[in-house]
Amino acid sequence: MMNNKQPDFKLGKYERCWGKKHFWIPLLFIISIFFSLLQPVRLGEGGEVTLMSMLFIFLIAYCYGGVIGTLSSCLFGIVRFCIDYYIMDYIDRNNLLAENNDYFYGYLVMGLAGFFVTLAYRVFKEKMEEDPERKEEIEGRILVIGYTIASLLHYLEGVYNCYHYYEPQMGTWERLVHSLKYAFGYIGVEAIITIILLLTIPKLREAIVFVRKMAREPYDPNLDIF
């Protein structure tokens, strides 16, 4: 007898992916690692401009808040350190403490932006419910500001690390200026490019906001698929 039972999984709807942390966290993590290896620019003393890998690792904090975001960002830094140390041979073995800090704390602080995202959604929840037409605009602003905060924290850690561990022969002011410029040369450049893309491409913002909805909420058959 032929089985006419419809499959649970409907191609194009992907309802099994909705609200599944165990699917979205590994997926975003793997994507961020992959894009972090695509480096159009790499500075001679270390640091690289990647293809928006900072955005992808931030998306875990954006979707699931500061605790999960911080743990994921920390793990991302550890994995990147292992790849650069054992495979790519990018790590300065004469300055391992500085390198460890840069990878571990540099990415860890990005996850803290997830606390802002959670707070912002709570603060504007009532307003978004009262004015659905402005919901996308508000969510888009939370996304951009959250990513900006994550990038700024990453940048400040890079400046601090560079100032305390590199170029000790420089004077205080000269070393500070050098640290600000050097960290901007890779973290700042990637962040600004990504922010410009988020601000100028509405569909990109809408897609990311929709991903957050898929990552957090149960499947809604009445919801228009992006």
ABEGO torsion letter per residue (X at the ends): XBBABBBABBBGAGAAABGBAAAAAAAAAAAAAAAAABBABBBAAEEBBBBGAAAAAAAAAAAAEAAAAAAAAAAAAAAAAAAAAAAAGABBAABAAAAAAAAAAAAAAAAAAAAAAAAAAAAAAAAAAABAAAAAAAAAAAAAAAAAAAAAAAAAAAAAAAAAABGAABBAAAAAAAAAAAAAAAAAAAAAAAAAAAAABAAAAAAAAAAAAAAABBBBAABBBX
